[in-house]
Amino acid sequence: MKEGTPAPVPVHGPVDGATAAGGLKTSPPHSHLAAGLATQTHQITKAVEETTTTSKWNTKNLGLRLGADLVSAASAAVLVAPVISIIDRSIMENASGAAPLLVSLRRSIRSLFLSPRSTILSKPFGLIFLLYGGTYLTANTLDTTVSTVRNQPPTHVTSGSSKFFASSAANIGLCIYKDQVFVRLFGPPGVTPRPVGLPSYMLFAVRDCMTIFASFNVPPLLGPVLTEKLGKETQKWVSGQTMAQFAAPAVVQLFSTPVHLLGLDMYNRPSAGAKGGDGRKGPTWGERWTLVRKNWAVSVAARICRIVPAFGVGGVVNMKVRKGLMERLS
């Protein structure tokens, strides 16, 4: 090599992505971009999958589930209808003065045992079956609707305001119709049946709202609390849910019975100028309260005996039959 000629620089080939100044490894810029896009794509895909899962309706065996709702409601209604029709008739006849409570009860019970076919085919039995069958069916179908829309298991049971309003609407409508027929069948003797006035309708509606709330909304909330208080041995025999289903509807009768009696009295003794009245001066509020207070204790006892089979026994039967059927359809 001649003097003054610069030494050749060794060539080691192009610098790859793993080589950098100072011996540090680097990555080409497009690799960072690709990794970021892959992460975002994965997150978006996961979110879409979760949304699709949560928005999916549970329509499996939907027709059979609605059939199970109907069977459960009918089972409860046919079981409680004989007893409740007898008790309702005795309360109506006692309030109107047609017959004392115990006399009416004995007469109806005797008829049930001596002629069960005529009792089962009677109008009072049919009205009670319609009332409680319709109420339980409404509550059951609402539970099925919610479990379908929210993708819950078929055994899912709700306790929110939607159930209260739906069950109350069904129960009030059917119960007002039932009471209208009952007061005409078993109202004051010798009095021509007349339309039920708006005040009585409103009082009957308040009575039913109180009972429905205690029967359908309170037990799912109170049941777990009672279960925590019960010992393990007690829970082998009875659950907190069952205790709440019996206790809540019975206790509320202390407050709903006066409303019921006042509604009956306003029908049996309408105020002056009321629709269906005869124009005579009606009783004062003090006189009405005196009558309500007079019949309060015996009517509370009768209505507790009525409500225990209606929403206690009936509620437990409806709940257990529906749960058993829905578990098979899950």
C-alpha positions as CSV (number, residue, x, y, z in Angstrom):
1,M,0.0,0.0,0.0
2,K,1.4,3.3,-0.9
3,E,2.2,5.9,1.7
4,G,-0.5,8.5,2.1
5,T,-3.3,6.2,0.8
6,P,-6.1,5.8,3.4
7,A,-6.6,2.4,4.8
8,P,-9.8,0.7,3.5
9,V,-12.7,0.5,5.9
10,P,-13.9,-3.0,6.5
11,V,-17.4,-3.6,5.4
12,H,-19.4,-6.1,7.5
13,G,-22.7,-5.8,5.6
14,P,-25.8,-3.8,6.3
15,V,-26.8,-3.1,10.0
16,D,-29.8,-5.2,10.8
17,G,-32.7,-4.4,13.2
18,A,-30.9,-6.1,16.1
19,T,-27.8,-3.9,15.9
20,A,-27.5,-0.3,17.0
21,A,-24.9,2.1,18.2
22,G,-23.4,1.3,21.5
23,G,-24.3,-2.4,21.2
24,L,-28.0,-1.9,22.1
25,K,-30.7,-3.9,20.4
26,T,-33.5,-2.0,18.7
27,S,-36.7,-2.9,16.8
28,P,-37.8,-1.3,13.6
29,P,-40.7,1.3,14.1
30,H,-43.3,-0.7,12.2
31,S,-43.0,-3.6,14.8
32,H,-44.2,-1.3,17.6
33,L,-47.1,-0.2,15.5
34,A,-48.0,-3.8,14.7
35,A,-47.9,-4.8,18.3
36,G,-50.2,-1.9,19.3
37,L,-52.7,-2.7,16.6
38,A,-52.8,-6.3,17.6
39,T,-53.4,-5.4,21.3
40,Q,-56.3,-3.0,20.3
41,T,-57.8,-5.6,18.0
42,H,-57.8,-8.2,20.8
43,Q,-59.4,-5.8,23.2
44,I,-62.1,-4.8,20.7
45,T,-62.8,-8.4,19.8
46,K,-63.1,-9.4,23.5
47,A,-65.5,-6.5,24.2
48,V,-67.7,-7.4,21.2
49,E,-67.8,-11.0,22.4
50,E,-68.8,-10.0,25.9
51,T,-71.5,-7.7,24.6
52,T,-72.9,-10.4,22.4
53,T,-72.9,-12.8,25.3
54,T,-74.7,-10.5,27.7
55,S,-77.2,-9.4,25.0
56,K,-78.1,-12.9,24.0
57,W,-81.6,-14.0,25.1
58,N,-82.2,-17.3,26.9
59,T,-84.9,-18.8,24.7
60,K,-84.1,-22.4,25.4
61,N,-87.3,-24.4,26.0
62,L,-89.3,-21.1,26.2
63,G,-92.6,-22.7,25.3
64,L,-92.2,-25.4,27.9
65,R,-91.1,-22.9,30.5
66,L,-94.3,-20.9,29.9
67,G,-96.2,-24.2,30.2
68,A,-94.5,-24.8,33.5
69,D,-95.6,-21.3,34.7
70,L,-99.2,-22.2,33.9
71,V,-99.0,-25.6,35.6
72,S,-97.5,-24.1,38.7
73,A,-100.1,-21.4,39.0
74,A,-103.0,-23.8,38.4
75,S,-101.6,-26.2,41.0
76,A,-101.5,-23.5,43.6
77,A,-104.9,-22.1,42.7
78,V,-106.9,-25.4,42.6
79,L,-105.4,-26.3,46.0
80,V,-106.4,-23.1,47.8
81,A,-109.7,-22.3,46.0
82,P,-112.0,-24.4,48.2
83,V,-110.8,-23.0,51.5
84,I,-110.6,-19.4,50.3
85,S,-114.0,-19.4,48.7
86,I,-115.6,-20.6,52.0
87,I,-113.7,-17.9,54.0
88,D,-114.5,-15.1,51.6
89,R,-118.2,-16.0,51.7
90,S,-118.3,-16.1,55.5
91,I,-116.5,-12.7,55.7
92,M,-119.0,-11.1,53.2
93,E,-122.0,-12.6,55.0
94,N,-120.8,-11.5,58.4
95,A,-120.0,-7.9,57.2
96,S,-123.4,-7.6,55.6
97,G,-125.4,-9.1,58.5
98,A,-126.6,-12.0,56.4
99,A,-125.1,-14.6,58.7
100,P,-122.6,-14.7,61.6
101,L,-119.1,-15.7,60.7
102,L,-119.0,-19.1,62.4
103,V,-122.5,-20.0,61.2
104,S,-121.5,-19.3,57.6
105,L,-118.3,-21.2,58.0
106,R,-120.0,-24.3,59.4
107,R,-122.6,-24.2,56.7
108,S,-120.1,-23.9,53.8
109,I,-117.7,-26.6,55.3
110,R,-120.6,-29.0,55.6
111,S,-121.5,-28.4,52.0
112,L,-117.9,-29.0,50.9
113,F,-117.8,-32.4,52.6
114,L,-121.4,-33.6,51.7
115,S,-121.4,-32.2,48.2
116,P,-117.8,-31.5,47.0
117,R,-118.8,-31.6,43.3
118,S,-121.3,-28.8,43.7
119,T,-118.8,-26.8,45.6
120,I,-116.0,-27.2,43.1
121,L,-118.4,-26.4,40.2
122,S,-119.8,-23.3,42.0
123,K,-119.3,-19.7,40.9
124,P,-117.3,-18.8,44.1
125,F,-114.8,-21.6,43.5
126,G,-114.4,-20.6,39.9
127,L,-113.8,-16.9,40.8
128,I,-111.2,-17.8,43.4
129,F,-109.4,-20.1,41.0
130,L,-109.4,-17.4,38.4
131,L,-108.2,-14.8,40.9
132,Y,-105.2,-16.7,42.3
133,G,-104.4,-18.6,39.2
134,G,-104.2,-15.4,37.2
135,T,-102.1,-13.7,39.9
136,Y,-99.6,-16.5,40.1
137,L,-99.4,-16.9,36.4
138,T,-98.7,-13.2,36.0
139,A,-95.8,-13.4,38.5
140,N,-94.4,-16.6,36.9
141,T,-94.5,-15.3,33.4
142,L,-92.8,-12.1,34.5
143,D,-90.0,-14.1,36.0
144,T,-89.7,-16.1,32.8
145,T,-89.7,-12.9,30.7
146,V,-86.9,-11.4,32.8
147,S,-84.8,-14.6,32.7
148,T,-85.2,-14.7,28.9
149,V,-84.3,-11.1,28.2
150,R,-81.4,-11.0,30.7
151,N,-80.1,-14.4,29.8
152,Q,-80.6,-15.8,33.3
153,P,-81.4,-19.5,34.2
154,P,-85.0,-20.5,34.1
155,T,-85.2,-20.8,37.9
156,H,-84.5,-17.0,38.2
157,V,-87.0,-15.2,40.4
158,T,-87.3,-11.4,40.5
159,S,-88.4,-9.2,43.4
160,G,-88.4,-5.7,41.9
161,S,-91.0,-3.0,41.2
162,S,-91.9,-4.6,37.8
163,K,-93.1,-7.7,39.6
164,F,-95.1,-5.7,42.1
165,F,-96.8,-3.6,39.5
166,A,-97.6,-6.5,37.2
167,S,-98.9,-8.8,40.0
168,S,-100.8,-6.0,41.6
169,A,-102.5,-5.0,38.3
170,A,-103.6,-8.6,37.7
171,N,-104.7,-9.2,41.3
172,I,-106.5,-5.9,41.6
173,G,-108.4,-6.3,38.4
174,L,-109.4,-9.9,39.1
175,C,-110.1,-9.3,42.8
176,I,-112.3,-6.3,42.2
177,Y,-114.4,-8.4,39.7
178,K,-114.5,-11.2,42.3
179,D,-115.6,-8.8,45.1
180,Q,-118.2,-7.2,42.9
181,V,-119.8,-10.7,42.3
182,F,-119.4,-11.8,45.9
183,V,-121.1,-8.7,47.4
184,R,-124.0,-9.2,45.0
185,L,-124.2,-12.9,45.9
186,F,-123.7,-12.6,49.6
187,G,-124.6,-8.9,50.4
188,P,-127.4,-7.6,52.7
189,P,-130.5,-9.8,52.5
190,G,-133.5,-8.3,50.8
191,V,-131.5,-5.6,49.1
192,T,-131.4,-5.3,45.4
193,P,-127.8,-5.7,44.1
194,R,-126.3,-2.4,42.9
195,P,-123.0,-1.4,41.3
196,V,-119.9,-1.2,43.5
197,G,-119.0,2.5,44.0
198,L,-115.6,4.1,43.3
199,P,-114.7,4.5,47.0
200,S,-115.1,0.8,47.6
201,Y,-113.1,0.0,44.4
202,M,-110.2,2.2,45.6
203,L,-110.2,0.7,49.1
204,F,-110.2,-2.8,47.7
205,A,-107.2,-1.8,45.4
206,V,-105.2,-0.5,48.4
207,R,-105.9,-3.7,50.3
208,D,-104.7,-5.8,47.4
209,C,-101.5,-3.7,46.8
210,M,-100.6,-4.2,50.5
211,T,-101.1,-8.0,50.2
212,I,-99.3,-8.4,46.9
213,F,-96.3,-6.4,48.2
214,A,-96.1,-8.6,51.3
215,S,-96.6,-11.8,49.2
216,F,-94.3,-11.3,46.2
217,N,-91.7,-8.6,47.1
218,V,-91.0,-9.1,50.8
219,P,-90.3,-12.9,50.9
220,P,-87.3,-12.8,48.4
221,L,-85.8,-10.0,50.5
222,L,-86.7,-11.3,54.0
223,G,-86.0,-15.0,53.3
224,P,-82.1,-14.7,53.2
225,V,-82.2,-12.7,56.4
226,L,-84.2,-15.3,58.2
227,T,-82.0,-18.1,56.8
228,E,-79.0,-16.5,58.4
229,K,-80.7,-16.4,61.8
230,L,-81.8,-20.0,61.6
231,G,-79.6,-22.8,62.9
232,K,-78.4,-25.6,60.7
233,E,-80.7,-28.1,62.3
234,T,-83.7,-25.8,61.8
235,Q,-82.8,-25.3,58.1
236,K,-83.1,-29.0,57.6
237,W,-86.8,-28.7,58.3
238,V,-87.7,-25.2,57.0
239,S,-86.0,-22.5,55.1
240,G,-86.1,-18.8,55.7
241,Q,-87.7,-18.3,52.3
242,T,-90.6,-20.6,53.4
243,M,-91.0,-18.8,56.7
244,A,-91.1,-15.4,55.0
245,Q,-93.7,-16.7,52.5
246,F,-96.0,-17.6,55.3
247,A,-95.3,-14.7,57.8
248,A,-95.2,-11.6,55.6
249,P,-98.7,-12.0,54.0
250,A,-100.2,-12.9,57.4
251,V,-98.8,-9.9,59.3
252,V,-99.9,-7.4,56.7
253,Q,-103.5,-8.4,57.4
254,L,-103.4,-6.4,60.6
255,F,-103.3,-3.3,58.5
256,S,-105.2,-4.3,55.3
257,T,-108.3,-5.8,57.1
258,P,-109.6,-2.4,58.2
259,V,-109.3,-1.1,54.7
260,H,-111.2,-4.1,53.5
261,L,-114.0,-3.7,56.1
262,L,-114.3,0.0,55.3
263,G,-114.7,-0.8,51.6
264,L,-117.5,-3.4,52.4
265,D,-119.2,-0.9,54.7
266,M,-119.2,1.8,52.1
267,Y,-120.9,-0.6,49.7
268,N,-123.4,-1.9,52.3
269,R,-124.2,1.5,53.7
270,P,-123.5,4.1,51.0
271,S,-123.3,7.8,51.7
272,A,-126.1,10.1,50.7
273,G,-125.8,10.9,47.0
274,A,-123.5,8.0,46.4
275,K,-124.0,6.0,43.2
276,G,-126.5,3.2,44.0
277,G,-127.6,4.9,47.2
278,D,-131.3,5.4,48.2
279,G,-130.9,9.1,48.9
280,R,-131.0,8.7,52.7
281,K,-128.3,10.1,54.9
282,G,-125.4,7.8,55.2
283,P,-123.4,6.9,58.3
284,T,-120.8,9.2,59.7
285,W,-117.1,8.3,59.6
286,G,-117.3,7.7,63.4
287,E,-120.1,5.2,62.9
288,R,-118.1,3.5,60.1
289,W,-115.0,3.3,62.3
290,T,-117.1,1.8,65.1
291,L,-118.3,-1.0,62.8
292,V,-114.8,-1.6,61.5
293,R,-113.4,-1.7,65.0
294,K,-116.1,-4.1,66.1
295,N,-115.4,-6.6,63.3
296,W,-111.6,-6.0,63.2
297,A,-110.4,-8.8,65.4
298,V,-112.6,-11.6,64.0
299,S,-112.0,-10.4,60.4
300,V,-108.2,-10.3,60.9
301,A,-108.3,-13.8,62.2
302,A,-110.5,-14.9,59.3
303,R,-108.3,-13.1,56.7
304,I,-105.1,-14.5,58.1
305,C,-106.7,-18.0,57.8
306,R,-107.5,-17.0,54.3
307,I,-104.2,-15.5,53.3
308,V,-102.1,-18.3,54.8
309,P,-103.5,-20.8,52.3
310,A,-103.8,-18.2,49.5
311,F,-100.3,-16.7,49.5
312,G,-98.6,-18.9,52.1
313,V,-99.4,-22.4,51.1
314,G,-100.3,-21.3,47.6
315,G,-97.0,-19.3,47.3
316,V,-94.9,-22.2,48.5
317,V,-96.6,-24.7,46.2
318,N,-96.3,-22.4,43.2
319,M,-92.6,-21.7,44.0
320,K,-91.6,-25.3,44.5
321,V,-93.6,-26.7,41.5
322,R,-92.2,-24.0,39.3
323,K,-88.6,-24.5,40.6
324,G,-88.8,-28.3,40.1
325,L,-90.1,-28.0,36.5
326,M,-87.7,-25.2,35.6
327,E,-84.7,-27.2,36.9
328,R,-85.6,-30.0,34.5
329,L,-85.8,-27.6,31.6
330,S,-82.5,-25.9,32.4
